[in-house]
Amino acid sequence: MEVKSLMNLCKRKAISTKTYWNFKFLLKRKTSAIQYERKPFQLNGFLDTECLAFFRFPKNDIKTLTAALKVPKIIILKNRIKFKGIHIDKGSLSRIFIFMLTWIYNHYGKCLHSLQQNYISPSLLEELAYNAFNRGSPYPNIVGFIDGTYRRACRPSKNQREYYSGYKRQHVVKYQSVMLTNGLMGRLDGPYIGRRHDAAILYLSKILDEMSNVFECNGTQYAVYGDRATRTNDTSKWDTKTIQN
């Protein structure tokens, strides 16, 4: 019997006030006596389909990713919570998530700040363009996609007009990203104030100048594919409908 049911019985005078408090005390004792069993997290106990659904990676890829990122085997948080690099504790999941997010960014955030990375080679650019063209790209030299996105923000106490987007009708911060055709994020810029147009962010990020240097290999100028905010030149292409019209 729940507390709400007891309260209704008491209001209808089906039970006395003394009986109501006695039952409520017993229910509270019974609830506090329930023991929750904490089972240790075992990655090997999950199927590949379950790992893909829960963690977005197959089981073997999680182990490979942990080794590639050089995640410490033992991690101690500021509140002295200790956990293993590939295990979780449900009671501290939020703190562990924030810590790992900060740790990965501090160690590998530089990979998102520039397209001038060691893994971007002439052979990779050729492969990216070939795959995109085979999947229906109208251009034979497309190696990635560029676009802007926004994230809603609480109304700031200062500079509200700067962060207000007239198009979205809300306060936002904006970002710009380049995703390669193999799914990797090549570069991420931001945050920018919400009133900035995507074309202005494209100019402020100076990404076109960087792409003209990085995406030029063996006499071929590779480019990214974007929407109307992306001006058409050697390193960026518009939407095909815009070009045809």
N, C-alpha and C positions, 0 to 999 in steps of 0.2 A: 504494500500500500504506500502511495506517495504522500508527501507532505500536503500537496494541493488537495488531494482527496480528503485527508484528515481535516483540513481547514473548511472544506465545504460541509462535511458532516457536523463540525462544530458550529458553523453558522446556522445550520438547520436544527441545531440543538439535538441532533441524534446522539451525540456524545457530549460529555461534560468537558469543561475547559481543562480540568485536571487530567482526564483521560487523554485529551489531545496532546498535552505537554509530555505525558509519559510515553506515548507512542512516538512522538517526534524525537525524544531522547534516545529511544531504542533504535529508531531508524538511523540516527546520526552515528551511533556506536557501530551499527552493522556496516554502514558505508565506510567508516574509517578503518574497519577491520579487514577490508578487502585488500589482499596483497597482489600487486601487479608484478608478474614475473618478467624480469629483464633478460631476454635471450641475447647472447652475443651475436653480433653480425658476422655472418659467414657468406662471403661472396660465392664460394664454390657451391653453396646450396641453391643458387639461382640458376634457372635455365637461360640460354642465350636470348630467347624471346622475352623473358621477364626482365633481363638486364637492359635490353633495348627499350622496353616500355617504361621502366622505372628510371634509368640513368642515361638513356639516349645513346648508349654504346654497347656493343656485344661484350661478353665477359672477357675474352682475351684482349680486346682493345682497351678495356679499362686498365688491365695490368700493364699493357704496353704504354699507355698514356701516363700512368703513374711513374713508370721508369723513365720515360722521356722527359717529363717535367721535373724529375729528380725531387719528388715529394719526400720529405723526411719520413723515416719509419716511425718515429715518435715525435709528437707535437704537443707542446704545453702552452695553453692559453694564459692570458693575463690573470684570470681567476684561478689558476693552477689546475684547470681541467686537463687531463692528459689523455690522448687518444692516438691510435695508430693511423698512418697515412692513408690506408685503404679501408678503414673501418669507421663506423659511426656510432654515436650514442644518441638515442632519440631525445633524451632530456636536454641535451646541449647542441642539438642539430643547428639551431639558428646561429649560435656563436661560432660553431665550426665552419658553417657556410661563409659567414662574413670574413673569418680569418683566411680561409682558403682563397676566396675571391681577391682579397687584398694581397695575399702572398703571391698568387699567380701574376697579378698586374705589376707588382713591384719587380718581379724577376723577368717577366716576358712582355711587359707592356710596350717596350721599345719596338717590338715586332709589328705593332699597329700604328706607329707614328710615322712611318716612312715606307715607300715602296722599294727603296734601295736595300734589298735583303739578299743574302747569299743564295737563297733557294730560287730566286727569280733569274733564270738563265735563258739563253736563246733557245735551247731545246725545249724548255718548259713553255715558253711563250708560243712556240710553234705548235706544241701539243694542245695548248689551251685554245688557240685559234682554230685548229683542225677539228677539235671536238665540238666547238660552238657552231661551226659551219655545217657539220654533219647533222646537228640537231635543229637546223632550220634558220640559222643566222643569215640575214640578208647581206652581210659583209663577210669577206674571207679573213679579216684581220682582227676580229673581236676577241679579246682575252679576258674581259670582265664586265661588270655592270656597276654603274655609279648611280646613287640615289640618296636623297635626304629623308630623314625621319624625325619624329618629334616625340617627346615624352611629357605628359602632363605634369604640372608643378603646382604647388600651393601658391596662392596669391602672395607675392612678396610684399614686405612692409615698405620697401623702397624700390624705385624704378619700375613701378607696375606697368607703365606704358611700354617700356623696353621689352618686357617678357610677354606682352599680350599679343597673340596672333589674331589678326582680324579675320583670317580665313578659317581658323579652327574655333574662333570665338571663346578662347580660354588662354590661360597662362601656360606657356610651354617653354622647354629648352630644346634646341634642335641639334642634330648630328648629321654628318655626311660620311658615307662609307663607300668603299670600293670592294666588291666581292669578285674574286676570280671565278672563272667558269668551272673550276674543280671544287668549288664550295668553300675555299679558304678566304678569310677576310684579309684583304691586302693592306688596307689602310682605313683608319677611323679618325675623323676630325670632330672636335667639339669639346664641350658644349658651346653653342651660340645662343644669343638672345632670341626670343620667340618671334620678334617682328622682322627678323632678317629673312629675305627671300632666298630660295635655293640658289638662284643665280648669283646673289651677293656672297653666299657662303662658298660657292665654287671659286669665286674670285679671291676671297680672303684666304682660303686654304692654300692657294698657289699650287694646287695639285696638277694643273695642266702643264706647268713648267716642268714638274718632276716627271710626269708621264712622258713628255717629249724626249727626255733623256733615258729613262729606264726602258721604255717600250720601243726604242729604236735599235734594231738588231739586224745585221747583215743586209742593210739597205731596205728593210721592211719596217714601216711605221705601224705598230700595233695600236689598237684603240680600245676604249670602253664604250658601252652602250648605255644610254640614259634617256630621260624624258625631255620635255620642252625646255626645262631650265638649263639643260646642257647644250651649249652652243656647238654647232657643227664645225669641226676642224680636223686636223690630222690625228688628234689623240682622243676625240670624243665624237660620238654620233648620236643624232636625234632618233626619236621614234620613227618607224617607217611610214606611218600614216601622215605624220607631219611633213616628211620629205616628199611623199607622193602628191600631197595636196599643194 
